[in-house]
Each structure stands twice: as C-alpha cells, then as structure tokens.
C-alpha cells in the first residue's frame, strides 16, 4: 500500500508533531530582483527554455557545465536515476526502514491500528553524490525532509541532515511549508511549472537559466537576428562583484540572508560562501571586482588545484604591492582561508574553506 508522507506525521506523537511544526527554515521567503534560482514569478517561469536551447551558440560553456555537480544536484528517487548513489535498503539510523516499490525509493512503516505495511514514497533526491544526498517526500502543502542524509562515499553512510541535529533521533524528518519547499527545489533546479512543486525533468539541476534568467526572449531575438539588448538575458560577464555574489548567494546565502538566520549561521562563513566573502577586507577594498567567479569558473566544478587559487591571490598581493610577511609566494589559502567543519555535528564528514579571508594567529582569526 502506497500513501503520502503526511501519514508519517499522523502516526507520530503529539509532542513530536509540535516539534516538527516549529522547525521551518530560518530564512523566510523573500522577493528578489534576481531572475535565477527559483525566484521567478509565474509569468517569468513560462519563458524558460532549458539548457539545450543555449547549446548552439554557447557550445563550450554548455558542454563543460553539463558535466558539473551543479547539473547533477537533483534526481528522481527511481533506482535507475540514483544509479551507484542509490542507498541500501533496510533499517537506517532512527529506526527508519527503506525499501523499493516498483523501483521507487520508499519509507516502509506500519499502520498503527492494523499493522498493515505501508509504503511512503520519497519523491526527490537533493545532491550530486559528491558528498551527501538528502531525500524529500512532497505534498501540496510542502515537504518532509529526511533527518538522515546518505553519503555514498563515506564509511558512516548515514549522517544527520544539517539543521536537524536537535530533533529526536527517531524523528523521520523535518516538515517544511510550501514557500520553504519551493525555495529548496528552486535552488536545485532551473525552474518549475506554476501550480506544482516537482519541476519538469528538463529543468533538473542548476542550469544556464538559474543564473542568466529565463531565456525565451534571448533565443527568439537571436533566431530573428535582431540587435542584442541587455533586457534579453542577464549578462554576468561584465558584472561587478556585488551583483555576481548576489546571484550565487540566492542559493548559497548572502549577508542579508544570514542576518535573518540564527546566531550560529553568522559563524558559518565556510558553508555560506558569498556571505563569508562579503565580510572580507579583500572584497571590501576590491572596488567591486572580487567575486565568487574570481576564483571559480561557474561552468566547471570547483578546482582542487591550490596553485590556481594562489595565482589569483598573488595577482593582487605581489610586489611592488603589499605582500604577506609570512609567505609571500604560496600557501595563501591554507593560511587565510583554513578548512573548517561545515556543521557543528562532529560526525558530519564535510569540511570547506573559510571564505571570510583574514589573518589568523595561533589558529584563531584576528577579526
């Protein structure tokens, strides 16, 4: 028997239900002038055309971006879609049982009165598989985000989903309202059809229009060979650092976002990279030049080549300009952007570079 996720809430205790009701994300929905990342009005959403429409004119960027983890950050929960990242079935932490129903991933539970086995479908998987994958079950009113996230390449396999550390260990997951669910899906897809939560598969992943906005007008104008206008598409090639960081921050969090979150979020300058960068003296004194794309090619996965990043640092911090008195030639990132845990949960296996660029002494920041 297959039932929607609200059945899980129905079999929980009243106390746990009250806990779930209080656990909506700390960043409320906001209006934005950006045209990417799930912030579209219904009229704008109708103008999305998908990545393939960009390929004829932008073949190089299209080809490299198609292989990125950004493009692989949303999947259906069918076994064939998850592939090697499909989780094992059976009991997982929290006394939750997973299984397959006609190749779809489900939570298996029992009806409290009859004991009849019931399958609650999981609809979407967030994450490329590089680190963790979080599963959600959809309802018209929002979603249930599982408390346990699956890490395909980590020995621990299942780890508590960030933000759910304070829920009881046997909690199935956290309930999000409609607006919060739309935001989450919008950051893992290009857009979604109006009136439903699940996007068309052609819009899965962070695509061209996630950053450049709806492309129908631009494509039509290029096909008609009319003079190019800036109103057709969001052009970021010549944009200043603040605008680019705002586009990235629509999902990775801006300083404005973090200011409306809890106190712990303000310390998360590695997890919320645009926010961390905005605090940096490098950014503030760059005359609107320093941005996420100064170091990262947005059409490729983030490089692991430290020399590449050091070259970027030294493009500003080299003689005859002011140089580092400790090591003026290398190890810029490891000293000024040290790698730190992404979550206060000691079992969480991800660490990232602190994007608040600053001077550290004795392992502690000077500001």
C-alpha positions as CSV (number, residue, x, y, z in Angstrom):
1,X,0.0,0.0,0.0
2,X,1.4,3.4,-1.0
3,X,0.4,6.5,1.0
4,X,1.5,10.2,1.1
5,X,4.1,11.5,3.6
6,X,1.5,13.1,5.9
7,X,0.7,9.6,7.1
8,X,4.0,9.6,8.8
9,X,3.0,12.7,10.7
10,X,-0.3,11.1,11.6
11,X,1.4,8.2,13.4
12,X,3.8,10.4,15.4
13,X,3.1,11.6,19.0
14,X,1.6,15.0,19.7
15,X,4.8,16.2,21.3
16,X,6.9,15.3,18.2
17,X,4.3,16.9,16.0
18,X,4.7,20.2,17.8
19,X,8.5,19.9,17.4
20,X,8.1,19.4,13.7
21,X,5.8,22.3,13.3
22,X,8.4,24.6,14.9
23,X,11.2,23.5,12.6
24,X,10.6,25.5,9.4
25,X,13.8,27.0,7.9
26,X,15.1,30.2,9.5
27,X,15.3,32.2,6.2
28,X,11.8,33.3,5.2
29,X,10.7,33.6,1.6
30,X,11.8,37.0,0.1
31,X,11.2,39.0,-3.0
32,X,14.2,39.3,-5.2
33,X,15.3,41.3,-8.3
34,X,17.3,38.3,-9.5
35,X,15.9,36.2,-12.3
36,X,17.5,32.9,-11.4
37,X,17.4,30.1,-8.8
38,X,13.7,29.7,-8.2
39,X,12.7,33.3,-7.5
40,X,10.6,33.7,-10.6
41,X,7.1,35.0,-10.9
42,X,4.7,32.7,-12.8
43,X,4.9,34.8,-15.9
44,X,8.7,34.6,-15.9
45,X,8.7,30.8,-15.4
46,X,6.7,30.4,-18.6
47,X,9.7,31.9,-20.5
48,X,12.2,29.2,-19.6
49,X,13.5,27.1,-22.4
50,X,16.1,24.8,-20.9
51,X,19.8,24.3,-21.4
52,X,19.7,22.7,-24.8
53,X,18.4,25.9,-26.3
54,X,21.7,27.5,-25.2
55,X,23.9,24.9,-26.8
56,X,24.1,26.0,-30.4
57,X,25.6,29.4,-29.6
58,X,27.4,28.6,-26.3
59,X,28.7,25.1,-27.1
60,X,31.9,25.3,-24.9
61,X,30.2,26.5,-21.8
62,X,27.2,24.3,-22.3
63,X,29.4,21.2,-22.7
64,X,31.5,21.8,-19.6
65,X,28.6,22.8,-17.5
66,X,26.6,19.7,-18.4
67,X,29.3,17.6,-16.6
68,X,29.3,19.6,-13.4
69,X,27.9,18.6,-10.0
70,X,25.6,21.6,-10.1
71,X,23.8,20.0,-13.0
72,X,23.6,16.7,-11.1
73,X,22.1,18.1,-7.9
74,X,18.5,17.0,-8.4
75,X,17.3,13.5,-9.1
76,X,14.1,11.4,-9.0
77,X,14.2,8.6,-6.5
78,X,14.0,5.8,-9.0
79,X,16.7,3.2,-8.7
80,X,17.8,3.9,-12.3
81,X,18.1,7.7,-11.6
82,X,20.1,7.3,-8.5
83,X,22.4,4.7,-10.0
84,X,25.6,4.0,-7.9
85,X,24.3,6.6,-5.4
86,X,21.2,4.5,-4.6
87,X,21.1,3.9,-0.8
88,X,21.0,0.4,0.7
89,X,17.6,-0.8,1.8
90,X,16.6,-2.0,5.2
91,X,16.9,-0.3,8.6
92,X,18.8,3.0,8.8
93,X,19.6,5.2,11.9
94,X,16.5,6.4,13.7
95,X,14.7,3.0,13.3
96,X,13.5,4.0,9.8
97,X,13.1,1.3,7.2
98,X,13.8,2.0,3.5
99,X,12.8,-0.2,0.5
100,X,11.9,-0.2,-3.2
101,X,8.4,-0.1,-4.5
102,X,8.4,-0.7,-8.3
103,X,11.9,0.7,-8.4
104,X,11.0,3.8,-6.4
105,X,12.6,4.6,-3.0
106,X,10.0,4.5,-0.1
107,X,9.9,4.6,3.6
108,X,8.3,1.4,4.9
109,X,6.2,1.6,8.0
110,X,3.0,0.1,9.5
111,X,-0.5,1.3,10.1
112,X,-0.8,1.8,13.8
113,X,-4.2,0.0,14.2
114,X,-4.0,-2.9,11.7
115,X,-0.2,-3.4,11.5
116,X,-0.6,-3.3,7.7
117,X,2.7,-2.5,5.9
118,X,2.6,0.9,4.3
119,X,5.0,2.5,1.7
120,X,5.5,6.3,1.9
121,X,7.2,7.4,-1.4
122,X,10.2,9.7,-1.4
123,X,10.0,12.0,-4.4
124,X,13.2,13.8,-4.9
125,X,16.9,13.5,-4.0
126,X,19.0,16.6,-3.4
127,X,22.7,16.3,-4.1
128,X,25.1,15.1,-6.7
129,X,26.6,12.3,-4.7
130,X,30.0,14.0,-4.2
131,X,29.1,14.4,-0.5
132,X,25.6,13.9,0.9
133,X,22.2,13.2,-0.6
134,X,19.0,14.2,1.2
135,X,15.6,12.7,0.3
136,X,12.3,14.5,0.5
137,X,8.7,13.5,0.2
138,X,6.3,16.0,-1.4
139,X,2.8,17.1,-0.6
140,X,0.8,20.1,-2.0
141,X,1.4,21.8,1.4
142,X,5.2,21.4,1.4
143,X,7.6,18.5,2.0
144,X,9.1,16.2,4.6
145,X,13.0,16.3,4.6
146,X,14.5,13.2,6.0
147,X,16.6,13.6,9.2
148,X,19.2,11.2,7.9
149,X,21.2,12.1,4.7
150,X,23.0,9.4,2.7
151,X,26.8,9.8,2.0
152,X,27.6,7.3,-0.8
153,X,31.4,7.6,-0.4
154,X,31.7,7.9,3.3
155,X,32.1,4.9,5.7
156,X,29.4,6.3,8.0
157,X,26.9,6.3,5.1
158,X,24.1,8.0,7.1
159,X,24.6,11.3,8.8
160,X,22.1,13.7,10.4
161,X,21.0,16.3,7.9
162,X,22.3,19.8,8.8
163,X,19.7,21.8,10.7
164,X,18.0,18.7,12.2
165,X,20.6,17.9,14.9
166,X,18.2,18.9,17.7
167,X,15.3,16.7,16.6
168,X,14.8,13.3,18.4
169,X,16.9,10.5,16.9
170,X,13.8,8.6,15.9
171,X,12.2,11.5,14.1
172,X,11.5,10.7,10.4
173,X,12.4,14.2,9.3
174,X,11.6,17.9,9.3
175,X,8.4,19.3,7.8
176,X,8.8,22.4,5.6
177,X,5.9,24.6,4.4
178,X,5.2,25.4,0.8
179,X,7.3,28.5,0.5
180,X,10.3,26.9,2.0
181,X,9.9,23.8,-0.1
182,X,9.7,25.9,-3.3
183,X,12.9,27.7,-2.3
184,X,14.8,24.4,-1.7
185,X,13.6,22.9,-5.0
186,X,14.3,26.2,-6.8
187,X,18.0,26.0,-5.8
188,X,18.3,22.5,-7.1
189,X,16.6,23.2,-10.4
190,X,16.2,25.8,-13.1
191,X,12.5,26.5,-12.6
192,X,9.3,24.7,-12.1
193,X,5.9,24.8,-13.8
194,X,3.4,27.1,-12.0
195,X,1.0,25.2,-9.7
196,X,3.1,22.2,-8.8
197,X,6.2,21.5,-6.8
198,X,8.0,19.0,-8.9
199,X,9.8,20.5,-11.9
200,X,9.9,19.0,-15.4
201,X,12.9,16.8,-15.7
202,X,14.4,19.0,-18.3
203,X,14.8,21.7,-15.6
204,X,16.6,19.4,-13.0
205,X,19.9,20.8,-11.8
206,X,21.4,24.2,-11.7
207,X,21.4,25.2,-15.4
208,X,22.1,28.2,-17.6
209,X,18.9,30.0,-16.7
210,X,19.5,29.5,-13.0
211,X,22.0,32.4,-13.2
212,X,21.1,34.1,-16.5
213,X,17.4,34.2,-16.2
214,X,14.6,33.0,-18.5
215,X,16.0,32.6,-22.0
216,X,13.0,32.5,-24.3
217,X,13.3,36.2,-25.3
218,X,17.0,35.9,-25.9
219,X,16.7,32.8,-28.0
220,X,13.9,34.3,-30.1
221,X,15.9,37.5,-30.6
222,X,19.0,35.6,-31.7
223,X,16.9,33.5,-34.1
224,X,15.4,36.6,-35.6
225,X,18.9,38.2,-35.7
226,X,17.7,41.4,-34.2
227,X,20.2,43.8,-32.4
228,X,21.2,42.5,-29.0
229,X,19.7,44.3,-26.0
230,X,20.6,43.8,-22.3
231,X,17.0,43.2,-21.4
232,X,17.0,39.8,-23.2
233,X,19.1,37.9,-20.7
234,X,21.1,38.5,-17.5
235,X,24.7,39.2,-18.7
236,X,27.2,38.5,-16.0
237,X,30.5,38.6,-17.9
238,X,31.0,42.3,-17.2
239,X,29.0,42.4,-13.9
240,X,30.6,43.7,-10.7
241,X,31.5,41.6,-7.8
242,X,28.5,42.5,-5.7
243,X,26.0,41.6,-8.4
244,X,27.7,38.2,-9.1
245,X,27.9,37.4,-5.4
246,X,24.2,38.2,-5.1
247,X,23.4,35.7,-7.9
248,X,25.4,33.0,-6.3
249,X,24.1,34.0,-2.9
250,X,20.5,33.5,-4.0
251,X,21.2,29.8,-3.1
252,X,24.5,29.9,-1.3
253,X,23.3,32.7,1.0
254,X,24.0,36.4,1.1
255,X,24.8,38.6,4.1
256,X,21.2,39.7,4.0
257,X,20.0,36.1,4.3
258,X,22.4,35.2,7.1
259,X,21.3,38.4,9.1
260,X,17.8,36.8,9.3
261,X,19.1,33.4,10.5
262,X,20.2,32.2,13.9
263,X,23.4,33.3,15.6
264,X,25.2,30.1,14.6
265,X,24.7,30.9,10.9
266,X,26.8,34.0,11.3
267,X,29.8,31.8,12.1
268,X,29.2,29.7,9.0
269,X,31.5,31.6,6.7
270,X,32.5,28.4,5.0
271,X,29.1,27.0,4.4
272,X,27.6,30.3,3.2
273,X,30.4,31.4,1.0
274,X,29.1,34.7,-0.5
275,X,28.3,35.9,3.0
276,X,31.8,35.0,4.2
277,X,33.4,36.7,1.2
278,X,31.3,39.9,1.9
279,X,33.0,40.2,5.3
280,X,36.5,40.1,3.9
281,X,38.7,43.1,3.6
282,X,39.8,41.8,0.2
283,X,36.2,42.1,-1.1
284,X,35.5,45.5,0.6
285,X,38.7,47.1,-1.0
286,X,38.4,45.4,-4.4
287,X,36.4,48.2,-5.9
288,X,33.6,45.8,-6.7
289,X,35.9,43.4,-8.6
290,X,36.2,40.4,-6.2
291,X,33.5,37.8,-6.6
292,X,32.9,34.1,-6.5
293,X,33.9,33.9,-10.2
294,X,37.2,35.5,-9.5
295,X,38.3,32.1,-8.2
296,X,35.7,29.7,-9.6
297,X,34.7,29.1,-13.1
298,X,30.9,28.9,-12.9
299,X,30.8,26.5,-15.9
300,X,33.0,23.9,-14.2
301,X,33.3,22.1,-10.9
302,X,35.4,24.0,-8.3
303,X,39.0,23.3,-8.9
304,X,41.2,21.5,-6.3
305,X,44.4,23.0,-7.6
306,X,45.7,25.2,-4.8
307,X,48.3,26.7,-7.2
308,X,45.5,28.1,-9.3
309,X,44.0,29.9,-6.3
310,X,47.3,31.1,-5.1
311,X,47.9,32.7,-8.5
312,X,44.7,34.6,-8.1
313,X,45.7,35.8,-4.7
314,X,49.1,36.9,-6.0
315,X,47.5,38.8,-8.8
316,X,46.7,41.5,-6.2
317,X,49.1,40.6,-3.4
318,X,52.6,40.7,-5.0
319,X,55.4,43.1,-5.2
320,X,55.6,46.1,-5.5
321,X,52.2,46.0,-3.8
322,X,51.8,44.9,-0.1
323,X,52.7,41.2,0.3
324,X,52.3,38.7,3.1
325,X,55.2,38.9,5.6
326,X,54.9,35.2,6.4
327,X,54.9,33.6,3.0
328,X,54.7,36.0,0.0
329,X,54.6,33.2,-2.7
330,X,52.4,30.3,-1.6
331,X,50.0,28.8,0.9
332,X,47.7,31.8,0.7
333,X,44.5,29.7,1.0
334,X,45.6,27.3,3.8
335,X,46.7,30.3,6.0
336,X,44.0,32.9,5.2
337,X,41.1,30.5,4.3
338,X,41.6,27.5,6.5
339,X,39.5,24.4,6.1
340,X,36.8,24.0,8.7
341,X,33.9,21.7,9.5
342,X,30.7,22.6,7.7
343,X,28.5,21.6,10.6
344,X,28.7,21.7,14.4
345,X,27.8,18.0,14.3
346,X,31.2,16.3,14.9
347,X,30.1,13.3,12.8
348,X,29.4,15.4,9.8
349,X,32.1,14.5,7.2
350,X,32.4,17.7,5.2
351,X,34.9,20.5,5.6
352,X,35.2,23.6,3.5
353,X,37.5,26.6,3.1
354,X,36.5,29.5,5.3
355,X,35.5,32.2,2.8
356,X,36.0,35.0,5.3
357,X,39.5,35.9,4.1
358,X,41.5,37.2,7.0
359,X,44.7,36.9,9.1
360,X,44.9,34.1,11.6
361,X,47.3,34.0,14.5
362,X,47.7,30.9,16.6
363,X,44.9,29.3,14.7
364,X,42.5,32.0,15.6
365,X,41.2,34.8,13.4
366,X,42.3,38.4,14.3
367,X,38.9,39.7,13.3
